[in-house]
Amino acid sequence: MLELRSSFWSSVIVLAATMFTPSTVWAQKKAPDGTKVLLLTGGARQHHGYRDQAFYLANALEDTGRYEVTLAEDAALLETPAMAKYHLIIVNADRRDPEFKFTLSQQKALLDWVKAGHGYVSIHGADNAAPDWVPAWREMLGGVFSHVGLPDSKTKQGTYTIKIATSTAHPITRGLSDFVLEDELYYHLQMEPGVEPLATTDYDRGTWPVAWTRTYGSGRVFHTPLGHRGFGPGRNDPLKNPNLLTLVIQGIDWVAKGS
């Protein structure tokens, strides 16, 4: 009987350890000669699955062997000497919430950092413009989601055919053809003149850009309004679609080569 009890409690301990020990799949991987990436996540709580998506993307990037990724949620880091170690920053969250909103000094620090020759990658809600965003944000991103001014940006969740631009070859779309994606579409974005989409989708009698690049000062910028990861376990993450993940990673590659 003593042996049975001992065996039972040993099994319970092993099970508990399995349940509550973080999976090694999310552990940071080394790439000593790789590009150093700051992945700034975090937005309104219980709104989107930002953290889950950030872990997934960080792991996918480090699996290439080309990147070392550091995750953060507090934008105060943007005003510190620590930024000198990074080549590019990725933002995957809508940061209009008061807890996470960029201060004016953080905005200036980030914009100056990119302009000086570093890279910036913006995914989905990272283009959600707070009312106090300085005008240079729009210049850097090429387009923003906003309810201030016109057009009044809109969203619609659904299944879309993502059409890859074929007019010019670009390393970001290399190897990709049109694909179907379940996601949240941002449309009627407030776009800057001269943006040439790398990918589009058709909805509501319009053709909407869903991926493009910019040059801001000496820095490269890639943005996709795709990538809505809902809040809660088991929710759809469009980044797990291999076509969108390829588009995003190749976008990051293009930005990294210019930083």
C-alpha positions as CSV (number, residue, x, y, z in Angstrom):
1,M,0.0,0.0,0.0
2,L,2.9,2.3,0.9
3,E,4.4,1.7,-2.5
4,L,1.1,2.5,-4.3
5,R,0.8,5.7,-2.4
6,S,4.3,6.7,-3.2
7,S,3.8,5.9,-6.8
8,F,0.6,7.9,-6.9
9,W,2.1,11.0,-5.4
10,S,5.1,10.7,-7.7
11,S,2.8,10.7,-10.7
12,V,1.0,13.8,-9.3
13,I,4.2,15.7,-8.9
14,V,5.4,14.8,-12.4
15,L,2.1,15.9,-13.9
16,A,2.1,19.2,-11.9
17,A,5.6,19.9,-13.1
18,T,4.6,19.2,-16.7
19,M,1.6,21.5,-16.4
20,F,3.3,24.5,-14.7
21,T,6.8,24.4,-16.1
22,P,7.2,26.8,-19.1
23,S,7.7,25.0,-22.4
24,T,11.3,25.1,-23.6
25,V,9.9,26.0,-27.1
26,W,9.6,29.6,-25.9
27,A,13.1,29.8,-24.3
28,Q,15.4,32.4,-25.9
29,K,17.7,31.0,-28.5
30,K,21.2,32.2,-29.2
31,A,22.3,33.8,-32.5
32,P,25.5,35.6,-31.6
33,D,26.0,37.1,-35.1
34,G,22.2,37.5,-35.7
35,T,20.1,40.7,-35.9
36,K,19.1,41.9,-32.5
37,V,15.3,42.5,-32.4
38,L,13.2,44.3,-29.8
39,L,9.6,42.9,-30.0
40,L,7.4,45.5,-28.3
41,T,4.1,44.0,-27.4
42,G,1.4,44.8,-24.9
43,G,-1.8,46.7,-25.4
44,A,-5.2,47.0,-23.8
45,R,-5.6,44.1,-21.4
46,Q,-8.1,41.4,-22.3
47,H,-8.5,42.8,-25.7
48,H,-6.1,40.9,-28.0
49,G,-3.8,37.9,-27.6
50,Y,-0.7,40.1,-28.0
51,R,1.6,38.1,-25.7
52,D,0.7,34.8,-27.2
53,Q,1.4,36.1,-30.7
54,A,4.6,37.7,-29.6
55,F,5.9,34.4,-28.2
56,Y,5.0,32.6,-31.4
57,L,6.6,35.2,-33.7
58,A,9.8,35.4,-31.5
59,N,10.1,31.6,-31.7
60,A,9.6,31.6,-35.4
61,L,12.2,34.3,-35.9
62,E,14.8,32.6,-33.7
63,D,14.2,29.3,-35.4
64,T,15.7,30.9,-38.6
65,G,19.0,31.3,-36.8
66,R,19.2,34.9,-38.0
67,Y,17.7,36.7,-35.1
68,E,18.0,37.2,-31.3
69,V,14.7,38.5,-30.0
70,T,14.0,40.4,-26.7
71,L,10.4,40.9,-25.7
72,A,9.1,44.0,-23.8
73,E,5.9,45.7,-23.0
74,D,7.0,48.9,-21.4
75,A,7.8,51.6,-24.0
76,A,9.9,53.5,-21.5
77,L,12.8,51.4,-22.9
78,L,12.7,53.5,-26.0
79,E,14.3,56.4,-24.1
80,T,17.2,54.5,-22.6
81,P,20.7,53.6,-23.8
82,A,19.6,50.0,-24.1
83,M,18.2,50.8,-27.6
84,A,21.8,50.9,-28.9
85,K,22.0,47.1,-28.9
86,Y,19.0,46.6,-31.2
87,H,19.0,46.7,-35.0
88,L,15.2,46.8,-35.4
89,I,12.0,46.9,-33.5
90,I,8.7,45.0,-34.1
91,V,5.4,46.3,-32.7
92,N,2.4,44.0,-32.8
93,A,-0.1,45.8,-30.5
94,D,-2.6,48.6,-30.5
95,R,-1.1,50.9,-27.9
96,R,-3.9,53.5,-27.6
97,D,-4.9,52.3,-24.1
98,P,-3.7,54.8,-21.4
99,E,-1.6,52.2,-19.7
100,F,0.5,51.5,-22.9
101,K,0.1,54.7,-24.9
102,F,3.4,56.1,-26.3
103,T,4.2,59.4,-24.6
104,L,5.3,62.3,-26.8
105,S,8.9,61.8,-25.7
106,Q,8.7,58.1,-26.5
107,Q,7.3,58.9,-29.9
108,K,10.2,61.3,-30.6
109,A,12.8,58.8,-29.4
110,L,11.4,56.0,-31.6
111,L,11.0,58.2,-34.7
112,D,14.6,59.5,-34.3
113,W,15.9,56.0,-33.8
114,V,14.3,54.7,-37.0
115,K,15.4,57.8,-38.9
116,A,19.0,57.3,-37.9
117,G,19.0,54.0,-39.8
118,H,17.3,51.4,-37.6
119,G,14.4,49.2,-38.8
120,Y,10.7,49.2,-37.8
121,V,8.2,46.5,-38.4
122,S,4.5,47.2,-37.7
123,I,1.9,44.4,-37.4
124,H,-1.9,44.9,-37.4
125,G,-3.0,47.1,-34.4
126,A,0.4,48.8,-34.2
127,D,-1.0,51.2,-36.8
128,N,-3.9,52.3,-34.6
129,A,-3.2,56.0,-34.3
130,A,-3.8,57.7,-30.9
131,P,-5.2,61.2,-31.2
132,D,-1.9,62.6,-29.9
133,W,0.3,60.8,-32.4
134,V,2.7,63.3,-34.0
135,P,2.3,63.7,-37.8
136,A,5.7,62.0,-38.5
137,W,4.1,58.6,-37.5
138,R,2.0,58.7,-40.7
139,E,5.0,59.6,-42.8
140,M,6.9,56.7,-41.3
141,L,4.2,54.1,-41.5
142,G,2.6,55.1,-44.8
143,G,-0.9,54.5,-43.4
144,V,-2.7,54.5,-40.1
145,F,-6.0,53.2,-38.7
146,S,-7.8,56.3,-37.3
147,H,-11.1,57.7,-36.3
148,V,-9.7,61.2,-36.3
149,G,-10.0,62.8,-39.7
150,L,-11.0,61.2,-42.9
151,P,-11.5,58.5,-44.1
152,D,-13.0,57.0,-40.9
153,S,-11.2,53.6,-40.7
154,K,-13.2,50.4,-40.5
155,T,-12.7,46.8,-39.6
156,K,-14.4,43.5,-40.7
157,Q,-13.5,40.0,-39.6
158,G,-13.9,37.3,-42.3
159,T,-12.1,35.2,-44.8
160,Y,-10.2,37.1,-47.5
161,T,-8.1,36.3,-50.6
162,I,-4.8,38.0,-50.2
163,K,-3.5,39.0,-53.6
164,I,0.3,39.3,-54.1
165,A,1.3,42.2,-56.3
166,T,2.9,41.0,-59.5
167,S,3.8,44.3,-61.1
168,T,7.2,44.3,-59.6
169,A,9.3,41.5,-58.0
170,H,10.1,42.1,-54.3
171,P,12.1,40.0,-51.8
172,I,9.3,40.3,-49.3
173,T,6.8,38.5,-51.6
174,R,9.4,36.0,-53.0
175,G,7.9,32.5,-53.4
176,L,4.4,33.7,-52.5
177,S,1.2,33.5,-54.6
178,D,-2.4,34.5,-53.7
179,F,-3.7,32.9,-50.6
180,V,-6.8,32.7,-48.4
181,L,-6.6,34.1,-44.9
182,E,-9.0,34.2,-41.9
183,D,-8.3,37.6,-40.3
184,E,-9.6,41.0,-39.4
185,L,-9.4,43.5,-42.3
186,Y,-8.6,47.1,-41.8
187,Y,-9.9,49.2,-44.6
188,H,-10.4,52.9,-45.3
189,L,-7.0,53.4,-43.7
190,Q,-5.6,57.0,-43.9
191,M,-2.9,56.5,-46.4
192,E,0.1,58.6,-47.4
193,P,0.6,59.4,-51.1
194,G,2.8,57.1,-53.1
195,V,2.4,53.9,-51.1
196,E,2.8,50.9,-53.4
197,P,1.1,47.8,-51.9
198,L,3.0,44.5,-52.0
199,A,-0.4,42.8,-51.3
200,T,-4.1,43.7,-51.4
201,T,-7.5,42.3,-50.8
202,D,-10.9,43.1,-52.2
203,Y,-13.9,43.9,-50.0
204,D,-16.9,46.1,-50.1
205,R,-16.3,47.2,-53.7
206,G,-12.8,48.4,-52.9
207,T,-9.3,47.1,-53.1
208,W,-7.4,47.5,-49.9
209,P,-3.6,47.5,-49.2
210,V,-2.5,44.8,-46.7
211,A,1.3,45.0,-46.9
212,W,3.8,47.7,-47.9
213,T,7.3,49.2,-47.2
214,R,8.6,52.7,-46.5
215,T,11.9,54.4,-46.1
216,Y,12.0,56.9,-43.2
217,G,15.3,58.8,-43.1
218,S,17.9,56.1,-43.2
219,G,15.6,53.4,-41.8
220,R,13.5,50.8,-43.5
221,V,9.9,50.2,-42.5
222,F,7.5,47.3,-43.2
223,H,3.9,47.3,-42.2
224,T,1.0,44.8,-42.6
225,P,-2.4,45.6,-41.1
226,L,-3.1,41.8,-41.1
227,G,-2.5,39.6,-38.0
228,H,-5.5,40.0,-35.6
229,R,-5.1,37.5,-32.8
230,G,-8.2,37.5,-30.6
231,F,-8.1,37.4,-26.8
232,G,-8.4,34.0,-25.1
233,P,-7.0,30.5,-25.4
234,G,-7.4,28.7,-28.7
235,R,-8.3,31.9,-30.7
236,N,-7.2,32.2,-34.3
237,D,-3.8,33.7,-34.9
238,P,-3.5,34.6,-38.6
239,L,0.3,34.5,-38.2
240,K,0.1,30.7,-38.0
241,N,-1.0,30.7,-41.6
242,P,2.3,29.8,-43.3
243,N,1.8,32.3,-46.1
244,L,1.3,35.3,-43.8
245,L,4.1,34.1,-41.6
246,T,6.4,33.9,-44.6
247,L,5.3,37.4,-45.7
248,V,6.0,38.8,-42.3
249,I,9.4,37.1,-41.8
250,Q,10.5,38.1,-45.3
251,G,9.4,41.7,-44.4
252,I,11.5,41.5,-41.3
253,D,14.4,40.2,-43.4
254,W,14.1,43.1,-45.8
255,V,14.1,45.6,-42.9
256,A,17.0,43.9,-41.2
257,K,19.2,44.2,-44.3
258,G,18.8,47.9,-44.3
259,S,19.5,48.5,-40.6
